[in-house]
Amino acid sequence: MLLILIDMRTFVICLLVMLVAPSLSFSQESDDSEVVLQKANEVLYFDPAQAIKIGEHLKHSSKSSKESLLTNLLLAKAYLIIGNYSQAIASIESALKASKEDNTINSRIDAYLLAAEIYMQLNLFDIAKKNVAEANKIAENNSNLEKKVTAYNLFINNQRIDRPSQIKFAKSILPQNEIDYAFITKGTSSQAIANTYLALEKTDSALIYFRKSIKNLEENHLGTYWKMLAFLDYGSYLLDQKDYGSAQKIFQELLVDAKTFNNAKLLYRIYSNLSVCSQALGNQSEFQSFRLKSQSSGNRFRNTNFNRDQRCF
């Protein structure tokens, strides 16, 4: 089930290479850069490494603050997807710098909220709060932009959790694209509803929205990365239900794509869950193996992204 998008991902990457290569080789004009950037965004959630390669090339040839903002925003998303927070911060700070000279309010909102999301993951709450405040200023009196800030406050800023408001808001935006209000560290709108129902111990409702999220992602080919997050939370749900065999199967399938994305934090979660499944199913050798791999992934993530006084998990 998880691997259904492999052929689609391969097709998208090949198409990207065919369309993008001539632009990279023969032209640095603004129109060509926009086409290349669009293609990089299309492949972002299938192959972030390819998006990074294109973004890093474009970064050095940007001819305007708008190009710099959009290119660095792409890079920040791609680095966050692979779990490289230091590069994600460098890119988002460059995007924010460029945003001060650009009037594209949608992209400016995206940049400030992505910066807040990154800093929240690093437990740098004051910096995150400042970025949200800037996003609020830009969004004022614009209902569509205010929805983006509301989504952030409900699903990323967990200091004040209002579960009913989370569900009500998420349901109100579901008729739109599943990833319009998605967050790289949290997942899609349906996934947010499912996890909120879990927090309320309404497991039947949670299951409905996990399945809805996965179905939407499969039918609309929205990206391997989003499917990984959806299946990871769904597998965790099965784990909580003590359905260790089904959960183990999902986590084993997840490993294929997780290794490709090489996101140490995701790998930590998958290996940790697999160790729990193995122990519950009485396989001690697998339990020890997965436990060691989870520790290794956790250490790699900590050593790459955090100071000693910060916490990762």
N, C-alpha and C positions, 0 to 999 in steps of 0.2 A: 504493500500500500504506500509506504513512504517513498519507494523508489520510482513511482510512476512518473515523476517529473524529470528523470535523467535524460531521456531522449529529447524532451522539450528544451532542457537546459543546454544540451549539446548543440541543438539547432540554433538557439538564440546566440550562443557564443560564436558559432561559425558565421552566422549572418552578421554579427557585430564586426568580426574581423574583416569580412568582405567589404562592408560599407565604410568602416572606419579607416582602414589602412591607407587608401588613397588620400584621404584628407590629412592624415598625419604626415604623409610623405611629401605631398606636393603643395599644401596650402596652409597658411596660418591666418587666413582672413576670418573676420568675426563670424560670418554666416556659417563657414565650415566648422568653426569651433562649437557653435551652437548645436549643429547636427551631431558632431562627435560626442558632445556632452550629453545630449539626449540619448544616444545609443548606450553610453556608459551607465546612465541611470536605469535604462531598461535591463541591463545585465547585472545590476548591483546586487540584487537579492538571490541571484543564481551563482555568480562568480565574482565576489568582491575583489579578489586579487587582480582580475582583469580590469575592473573598474579603477582600482588604485593605479595600475600601470598607465591607463589612459589619463586619469586625473593628474598624476604627477607630471606627465608630459604637458598637459594643457596649462598647468599652474605656472609654468615658466614662459608661457606665450600669451597670457591674458592681456588684453588691450584695454580693458575697462574695469571699473570697480564692480560692475554687475557680473562680468565674466569671472573675476576673482572670487566674488561672493559665492556664485553657483558652483564653481570648481572646488573650492575649499569645503563647501557644504557637502558635496558629493564625497570628498575624501574623508571628512569627519565621520560620515555615516559608514563608509566602507571599513575604516579602521576600527570603529566601534563594533561592527559586525564580526570582525575577526578577533576582537578582544584586545586590541592594542590601544590602550587608553592614553598613553603618552602621546602617540601620534594623532589620536583623535582630538586631544586637547590642542595640540599645535595647529591642527587644521581648522578647528572651530574658532580659535582665537583669531586666525587669519581671516576667516569668514566674517567674524564680528567687526574686525577692523575695516574690512571692505564695505560692510553694510552701512557704516556711518556716512559713506559717500554715495550711497545708492538709495533710490526711493521705491524699490520693489518691495512693497510691504509684506507680501506673502512669504518671500524668501527671508526677509529680516525676522519675521515671527518664527519661521522654522529654525533659523540659526540660533536665536536666543533660547528657544525651548529645547533644542538639541543640546546646547551648552549646559542648560540646567539639568537635563537628564544625565549627561556625562558626569557632572560634578556631584549630583546626588548619589550616583553609583560609587563615587570615591569618598562619600561621607563628608564632602565639603559643602555643607548645607548653606552657609552664609553666601558663598559665591553663587550657588544655585538660586537662592532667593533673589539676589540682585538681578540675575538674568531673567527670571520670571517677572520681576517688576518692570523691566524694560519691555518685555513682551506685552505686558498689560497696557502700558502707555500707547504702544503702537496699535493695539487691538481695540482701543476705546471707541465706542459708537459704531463698531463694525461687527455685526452679529456672527458672521462666519468665522472671523478671526477670533472673536471672543470664545467660540466653541473650542478652538484649539487650545486656548489657555485653560479653559474649564476641564478639558480632557486631561491635560497635564496635572492640574491640581487634584483631580480625582484619582488618577491611576498611577502617578509617579510620586507625588508628594504624599507620603504615607503617614505624616505626623498627625494629621487629623482625618481619620477614616470615617466616612459616611457611607456605609454599604448601600442603603436604599437609594441614595442619590447617585452612586456609581451605576447601579443597575438601570435606573430610570434614564440617565443621560446616555448610557451606552446603547440602550434599546432605541433611543430617539435618533441615533445616527446610523443604525444598522442598514436602513435602506440604501445608504450610500456605499461607495467602495469599501470593502472590508479593511483596507489598509490606509484609508484617508486619515484616520485618527489612531493609527497604530503607533506603537513605540518600540524602538529597536530592542530595548532591554525587557519589554513586557509582552509584546505580541499584539494581536488584532483585537478589534472591538468585541467580537463574539468570545474570544478567549478571555478577555477581561471580565465579561459577564459570568462565564463559567467559573473563573477563580473566585469571583465575589460570592457566587452561590455556595462554593465550597467553604468559604470563610463563614458563611451563615449556616453551614452544615445541611444545606439543601442539595443533597447529592444527585437526586433524580434530575433536578433542573440543571445542575452543573453538567451532567452527562449530555443533555440535549444540546447545550451550547458548545461543548467541546466538539461534538459531532458536526454541528452546523459550521463551526469555524473550519474544520478539516475539509468538509465538503466544499465550502466556498473557495478555499485555497486550491483544491484539486481542480475544480471545474473552471476556474478563471486563471489558472497558471500564474499565480501572483508571486511565486518565488520559493525556492527550496528553503531559504532561511526562515521564512514565516512558518512553513510546515514543520521545520525542526522545533521551533518554539512551541507550536500547538501540540505536537506529539510528545514533547518533553513534559508539558503540564498534564496532558492526558495520561501519560504513563505514570506520573506521580499520583494522579487520581486513582488509577487502578492499584497502585501500591498501597494507598490508604485504605482501599477496599479489601486488601489482602489477596488480591487476584495476582499472585506473584508470577504465575506462568505467562499470562497475557502481558503483564508489565515487562517481564524479562524480554519477551519477543520484540516489543516496541523499542526498548532501549538498545537491544542488539542491532536492530535496523538503523536506529539513529546514529550509531557509531560510524557507519559508512560515510555519511555526509558530514558529521561533526569532525572527523579526521581531515576531510577535505578542507573544511573551513578553518580548521586548526585553532579554534577558539578555546583557550585553556579553561575558561570558566564554565563553558558548556560541557566540555569533556569531564571536568571535575564532577558536575552534577550527574552526568550519565554514568560514569564509573562508580560513583557513590551509590546510586540507585541500583546498579547491577550487583554491587556487593551485597546490598540488602536482600535482593531477590535470591542470589545464590545461597546466602546463609539460610534464608527461610526454606529454600528447596533442598537443603541438606548437602550442598556441594561445597565442601570446605576449601578445596584447592582453588576453585574459581573465586570464592569469597576472598581469599588471601590475595590472589592476583589482582582482582578489581580494586580491592582496598588500597594496595600499593600504587596502582595506577591513578586512583583518585587523589592520593596524597601527592604524587608527583605532579599532576596537573594543577592542583591547588597551589603547590609551592612555586611552580612556573608562573602562574598568574600573579601571585603575591610579589615575587621577585621582580617581575617585569613592570608592574603598575603601581605599587604602593610603597609609601614610607613605613618605617617601623611602627609609628604610632597610629596607623590606620588599620581598618579591618575590612576584609574582603567579603566574607560570607555571613 
